[in-house]
Amino acid sequence: MKDERFYKAYMEHRTVSRRGLLRGLLKGAQTIPDLSVVSHHQKAEVIRPPGAVDEAIFQQTCTGCGDCASACPEFLIVLNASLPELDFISNYCTRCERCVQACGTGALQSGLFNINARSELNHACQNSYMYCDSCSGRCDKNAIQWQSGRAPVIKTERCDGCGECVFVCPVNALEMVVI
C-alpha cells in the first residue's frame, strides 16, 4: 500500500514540460462558438436545461462537466451520456438560472427563460369528478385554463416548461413532453 511518503517522493521528481504546462492552461480557454449563425435546427430528443442553445450546437459545446447539475438547487438536472437533461420526477424548475450562471462553455445562455418541453394531459384528470385546480392555481404564466367538471385546457403558447403543474398534480395526470 502506497503511503504519504511515496506520493511526496513521486511529486518531487515529477516535472512538467513547458509544452505540457501551456497545453493544460490553454485547454480550459475554449472559444464559445458564434451562435448567431445556425445552419440548421436540430430538435432535442430529451429535455434540456433552461437556456440551452440549438441541439446541434449544444452537443458540440457542452463538455459534460456537470457544473449545471451541481448548481441546480432542485436537483432537477441529471447527466445522461455526459450531457445534462431535466428529470421532472421529483421536482420542478424554479427559474433561478443558477445552471446558466454555472455553465462556462456557452451551452446554456441567459435571456428568455424557456425549456424545450411542455406539460401535456396524458392521463385521467380528477377534476372530471371532483373539484381540483392544483395545476392551474400554481401556474405563474396562466397557461392552464381551469374548467368546472372537465379536464383543464393547456395553452402551450403561454407555457415556459417549468413543470410546476406536473409536480403539484395529485393524480399525475400531467407529464412533460419534448416539443
C-alpha positions in Angstrom: 0.0 0.0 0.0 1.3 3.4 -1.0 1.6 6.0 1.7 2.2 9.7 2.0 6.0 9.3 1.6 5.6 7.6 -1.8 3.4 10.4 -3.2 5.7 13.1 -1.8 8.8 11.4 -3.4 6.8 11.0 -6.6 5.8 14.6 -6.8 9.3 15.9 -6.0 10.7 14.1 -9.1 7.9 14.8 -11.4 8.4 17.7 -13.8 6.0 19.4 -16.2 7.4 20.5 -19.5 6.7 23.9 -20.9 4.5 22.3 -23.7 2.5 20.4 -21.1 2.0 23.5 -18.9 0.7 25.5 -21.9 -1.4 22.7 -23.1 -3.0 22.4 -19.7 -3.6 26.1 -19.4 -5.0 26.6 -22.9 -7.3 23.6 -22.7 -9.6 25.5 -20.4 -9.6 28.6 -22.6 -12.0 27.2 -25.2 -13.8 29.6 -27.5 -17.5 29.9 -27.4 -18.9 29.2 -30.9 -20.8 32.0 -32.8 -24.4 31.1 -32.0 -25.9 33.8 -34.3 -25.1 31.6 -37.3 -27.0 28.3 -37.1 -27.1 26.4 -40.3 -29.9 24.1 -39.3 -32.2 23.5 -36.4 -32.0 20.1 -34.7 -34.7 19.1 -32.3 -33.6 17.7 -29.0 -34.9 14.2 -28.1 -34.6 14.9 -24.3 -35.5 17.9 -22.1 -32.5 20.2 -21.9 -31.9 22.7 -19.0 -33.2 26.3 -19.4 -31.2 28.5 -21.8 -30.0 25.5 -23.9 -28.9 26.6 -27.3 -29.9 24.7 -30.5 -29.3 21.0 -30.1 -26.6 20.7 -32.7 -24.6 23.5 -31.1 -25.4 22.2 -27.6 -23.9 18.8 -28.3 -20.8 20.4 -29.7 -20.4 23.0 -27.0 -21.4 21.1 -23.8 -18.4 19.3 -22.3 -20.4 17.2 -19.8 -18.6 18.8 -16.9 -21.7 18.6 -14.7 -21.4 22.2 -13.3 -25.0 22.9 -14.2 -26.2 19.8 -12.4 -24.2 20.7 -9.3 -25.5 24.3 -9.3 -29.2 23.2 -9.5 -30.8 23.6 -6.1 -33.8 21.5 -7.1 -31.6 18.6 -8.2 -33.5 18.6 -11.5 -30.6 18.3 -13.8 -29.1 14.8 -14.4 -26.2 13.8 -16.7 -27.2 11.2 -19.3 -24.4 10.1 -21.7 -22.4 13.0 -20.3 -25.0 15.6 -21.4 -27.4 17.4 -19.0 -31.1 16.9 -19.2 -34.0 17.6 -16.9 -35.8 14.9 -14.8 -39.1 16.2 -13.6 -39.8 13.1 -11.4 -39.1 14.7 -8.1 -39.2 18.5 -8.6 -39.8 21.4 -11.0 -37.7 24.3 -12.2 -37.9 27.5 -10.1 -36.4 29.7 -12.8 -33.3 30.5 -10.7 -31.0 30.2 -13.7 -28.1 29.0 -11.5 -27.4 26.4 -14.1 -27.0 29.1 -16.7 -24.6 31.0 -14.5 -22.6 27.9 -13.8 -22.2 27.0 -17.4 -18.8 28.2 -18.7 -19.0 26.7 -22.2 -21.9 28.7 -23.6 -24.2 25.7 -24.0 -26.6 27.4 -21.6 -27.3 31.1 -22.1 -29.2 33.6 -20.1 -32.0 35.5 -21.5 -35.6 34.5 -22.1 -36.4 31.5 -19.8 -37.5 28.6 -21.9 -37.3 24.8 -21.6 -37.9 22.6 -24.6 -40.8 20.8 -23.0 -44.4 21.5 -22.3 -47.0 19.9 -19.9 -49.5 17.6 -21.5 -52.6 16.0 -20.2 -51.9 12.3 -20.8 -53.9 10.6 -18.0 -57.3 11.0 -16.4 -57.8 14.2 -14.5 -59.7 14.0 -11.2 -61.3 17.4 -11.9 -63.8 15.5 -14.0 -65.5 14.0 -10.9 -64.3 16.3 -8.0 -63.0 19.8 -7.7 -59.3 20.2 -8.3 -57.5 23.3 -9.5 -54.0 22.5 -8.2 -52.3 22.7 -11.6 -54.0 26.0 -12.7 -53.6 27.5 -9.3 -49.8 27.2 -9.3 -49.2 28.2 -12.9 -47.5 31.7 -12.9 -47.9 32.1 -16.7 -51.7 31.4 -16.7 -51.0 28.6 -19.2 -53.6 26.3 -17.7 -57.3 27.2 -18.0 -59.4 25.5 -15.4 -62.8 24.2 -16.3 -65.6 23.1 -13.9 -66.2 19.4 -14.1 -63.8 18.9 -17.0 -60.1 18.5 -17.7 -58.1 21.7 -17.8 -57.0 23.2 -21.1 -53.3 23.8 -21.5 -52.3 26.9 -23.6 -48.9 25.8 -24.8 -48.0 29.2 -26.2 -48.0 30.6 -22.7 -46.1 27.7 -21.0 -42.4 28.1 -20.4 -41.8 24.5 -19.4 -41.0 24.9 -15.7 -43.0 21.7 -14.8 -44.6 23.0 -11.6 -48.1 22.0 -12.8 -46.8 18.4 -13.3 -45.2 18.4 -9.9 -48.3 19.5 -8.0 -50.9 17.3 -9.8 -52.1 14.8 -7.2 -53.0 12.1 -9.7 -50.1 12.5 -12.1 -52.5 13.4 -15.0 -49.9 15.8 -16.5 -46.5 15.0 -17.8 -43.7 16.9 -19.5 -43.1 16.1 -23.2 -40.4 17.4 -25.5 -41.5 20.0 -28.0 
